[in-house]
Amino acid sequence: MRIVSALVIGAIFGIGIALSGMANPAKVLNFFDIAGNWDPSLIFVMGGALVTTAIGYRIVFGARARPLFEKSYSLPTRTDLDARLIGGSALFGVGWGISGFCPGGAIPALGIGEPAVPIFVVSMAAGIVLARFARANPFKKTVSA
């Protein structure tokens, strides 16, 4: 049931991305082009997502002590802003501004047949693997006591 639930939620998300036009990188890039062909519709998509999420969180966390298909909620515990968070956010924003894709919009965009989309998705996957590899730091010398 967990996999079916994830599939349904992912499909709903993908349909929302496609219907809102956020799978189209030109639409996203036009949002960032304030001095040129500015398209403010992304603000409404983001605002709608924030409102939906806020309501959804209130309903889910108010009604259930635990998720349907897990033993407990898996929520972040850190609240501080560190260099990794700020750097990662900046890198995400720069990549989004250059390519017009974010991970959530790139996966549904695979269906549009644009050759740049699979290149972005493969590059994104490679970046995730590289970041995990760097985080594990396999070359770090261990000091024995």
WOLIN-V728616 format. One record per residue. N is the residue number from 0. PHI is phi in degrees with one decimal (999 if undefined). PSI is psi in whole degrees, -180 to 180 (none if undefined). D_CENTER is the distance of its C-alpha to the mean C-alpha in Angstrom with 1 decimal. Layout:
[[N	PHI	PSI	D_CENTER] [N	PHI	PSI	D_CENTER]]
This chain:
[[0	999	-33	23.5] [1	-59.8	-44	20.3] [2	-68.5	-41	19.3] [3	-62.8	-43	20.4] [4	-60.5	-46	18.6] [5	-63.0	-39	15.2] [6	-64.2	-45	16.2] [7	-64.6	-45	17.2] [8	-63.3	-43	14.1] [9	-63.4	-39	12.0] [10	-65.1	-43	14.7] [11	-61.5	-44	14.8] [12	-61.2	-48	11.1] [13	-61.0	-41	11.9] [14	-63.9	-42	15.1] [15	-62.0	-43	13.8] [16	-62.2	-45	11.6] [17	-65.8	-45	14.8] [18	-65.5	-34	17.2] [19	-79.6	-9	15.7] [20	85.3	6	15.9] [21	-77.7	-5	12.4] [22	-83.2	-8	12.7] [23	-95.5	109	15.5] [24	-62.0	-28	14.8] [25	-63.7	-38	18.2] [26	-65.2	-42	17.3] [27	-66.8	-46	14.3] [28	-63.9	-34	16.7] [29	-66.5	-27	19.4] [30	-64.0	-37	17.6] [31	-80.8	-12	17.8] [32	-90.9	71	21.4] [33	-64.0	-36	23.2] [34	-83.2	-10	26.6] [35	-117.1	-116	26.5] [36	-90.7	64	25.2] [37	-68.1	135	22.9] [38	-122.9	102	20.9] [39	-78.6	3	20.0] [40	-61.7	-26	18.6] [41	-62.2	-31	14.9] [42	-60.1	-42	16.2] [43	-71.2	-36	17.4] [44	-63.8	-48	14.2] [45	-64.3	-42	12.3] [46	-62.5	-42	15.6] [47	-62.5	-39	15.8] [48	-66.2	-41	12.5] [49	-64.5	-44	13.6] [50	-64.4	-46	17.0] [51	-60.7	-44	16.1] [52	-65.4	-44	14.0] [53	-60.8	-45	16.9] [54	-66.3	-45	19.5] [55	-60.6	-44	17.8] [56	-62.2	-42	17.6] [57	-62.6	-42	21.2] [58	-68.1	-50	22.4] [59	-64.4	-51	20.9] [60	-72.0	-23	21.8] [61	-81.0	-26	25.1] [62	-98.8	-23	26.1] [63	-129.3	139	25.3] [64	-81.1	-22	26.1] [65	-152.1	161	23.7] [66	-65.2	163	21.2] [67	-64.7	-40	23.0] [68	-116.6	18	22.3] [69	-136.6	165	21.9] [70	-78.6	-29	24.4] [71	-156.8	166	22.5] [72	-71.4	146	19.3] [73	-112.0	89	17.0] [74	-112.7	148	16.1] [75	-65.0	145	15.7] [76	-107.0	-20	19.2] [77	-79.2	142	18.9] [78	-123.6	-3	19.2] [79	-85.0	159	20.3] [80	-102.0	117	18.7] [81	-115.8	176	19.4] [82	-62.4	-37	19.4] [83	-63.8	-43	16.5] [84	-65.7	-47	14.2] [85	-66.3	-45	15.5] [86	-63.5	-43	15.7] [87	-64.4	-40	12.1] [88	-63.6	-42	11.0] [89	-64.6	-43	13.7] [90	-62.9	-42	12.8] [91	-59.3	-48	9.2] [92	-63.7	-42	11.1] [93	-64.7	-45	13.9] [94	-62.3	-40	12.2] [95	-65.5	-42	10.5] [96	-67.9	-34	14.0] [97	-77.2	-45	15.9] [98	-94.1	-28	14.3] [99	85.1	4	13.0] [100	-118.1	142	9.8] [101	-116.4	165	6.2] [102	-55.6	-40	4.9] [103	-66.1	-31	4.6] [104	-90.2	-23	7.9] [105	-73.3	-38	9.4] [106	-64.5	-50	10.2] [107	-63.2	-29	12.1] [108	-70.6	-14	13.5] [109	-57.4	-27	15.3] [110	-78.1	-7	17.8] [111	-85.6	-10	19.0] [112	79.2	11	20.9] [113	-78.6	127	20.1] [114	-62.6	-24	20.8] [115	-70.6	-24	18.3] [116	-67.0	-52	15.3] [117	-61.7	-32	16.5] [118	-63.0	-44	17.2] [119	-63.0	-46	13.7] [120	-63.8	-43	12.3] [121	-64.7	-43	15.3] [122	-63.3	-40	14.9] [123	-63.2	-45	11.3] [124	-62.0	-41	12.7] [125	-63.5	-40	15.7] [126	-63.9	-38	14.0] [127	-65.1	-46	12.4] [128	-62.2	-44	15.9] [129	-62.1	-42	17.6] [130	-64.8	-41	15.7] [131	-66.5	-39	16.7] [132	-63.1	-45	20.1] [133	-66.2	-36	20.6] [134	-67.5	-37	19.6] [135	-70.3	-26	22.2] [136	49.1	67	24.6] [137	-68.1	-15	27.1] [138	-91.9	0	29.6] [139	-67.7	130	30.1] [140	-78.1	136	33.7] [141	-97.0	141	34.6] [142	-104.8	123	37.6] [143	-92.4	143	40.0] [144	-90.5	none	42.0]]
